[in-house]
Amino acid sequence: MQTSQDVEVWAGQDLVITATVTEGGAAKNLTGATLYWELFKRANDPAAIAQADVTIVSAAAGTISVSVSNDQLAGLCGTYYHEIFCYDVSGNRVPVLSGDFVINPSRISSRTI
C-alpha cells in the first residue's frame, strides 16, 4: 500500500501535498481512516521533527492532502525523509506514502513580508 513521493520546496514556502492512496494499483477507500504526516532527519530516525494532520479529500477515491506551513519548516534546509501513515484496525502503524523531502535554501525565509 506504500507509495513513493518525493517533495521539493524552497525555504519560506507553504506547501500542500496531494496524493491518492492506492492498494494493489487501485484507489484505497479511506472511509473511517485517520492519517498523519511526519518529517524526519533520516528514514531510520525515531522522532519526527515536524508533524501535520492529513485531510481526506475523498475517502472513496483515496485522495488526501496535507498542508505544511513555512513555520513548521523554519530553520530547516537539506534533504529529509517524510511519511504519511495511518493506523490499521489492530493499531499498527501503516505507511501509505514516503520519500525524500528536499528543502532548498532561499533568501525569503529570513524576511517578513
N, C-alpha and C positions, 0 to 999 in steps of 0.2 A: 504494500500500500504506500510505501515511501517514494516520493518524487524528488528529484534533484532540481533546485532552482537557485542559481547564483544571483546575487544582487549587487549592484554598484550604485553608490550615492556620493555626492560631494558634501563635505562637512558644512554644516549650516542649513542643510535642506531638510524639509519634512518629506516623508516618504509614505506611499501606500503600496503595499504588496498585495497583489491579487493572484489567485490561483484556483485551479479546480482539483479537488482531491479525487484521486482515482483508485480503483481496486480492480486488478485483472484487466486493465485497459478501459474500463467504463467508469463513468462518474459514480462516486460513492454517495449514497444517501446519508446525510449528516443529521437527520432528524433526531433530536434529543442529545446530540453531542455537544461537548464544551471543548473548545480548542484554545491553545495558548501559544505565544511566540516568545522565544528567548534567544539572546545573543551571548556568545561565549568567546573568550580569547582564543581557544582552540577546541577542536571537536571533543577531546577527552577531558576537558575541564569539568569539574563537578558543580561549580557555581556560575550562574548566569550573571552577566554584567549589565544587562538590560532586559526588560520584560514588557509584554503588552498582551491585552486580550485580543482575540480574533473574532471578527464579526462573520457570522454565516449569512451570506448574501442570499443564497437559495439552497436550502437543505436538500431538496430533491435533486438538484443539479450538481451538488457538491462544491458550489462556488463559495469562496471565502475572501475576506480582505482583512488586512491588519494595518493600522496607522501607527507609524513610528515618528515621533517628533524629534526635531533637532535637539531639544533639551535632553532627550534620552541618550543621545549620541555625543553630547558635549564632551570635548576633550579627547575623543577617540579618533584615531587615524591609522589606517593599515588594513590588513586582511584578518577577518574574524570568521566565526562559524555561527550560522543561525539555524534554528529548528522550529517548526510548528508541530505541535503534538496534541494528542487527546488521550483521555483515559478510557480504556475499554470497560466492559461491564464487570470485569474482575478486578478493576482498579489498576491494571497495568498501564504504564506509560507507553504509548504507541506513537512513534514519529510518523508524520504524514508528508512532511516536506523538509528538506535540509539543503545546505550548500554554503558556499563561500559568501561572505558579506564584506564587500570592499568599501571602505570609507576613504575617499580621496581628500587630500588637503585643499583648503580653499581660504582665501583671504576674507571672505564674507563671514566665516564662522566666528571671527573675533570682533565683528561690528554689530551695532544695534541699528536697525533700520526703522 
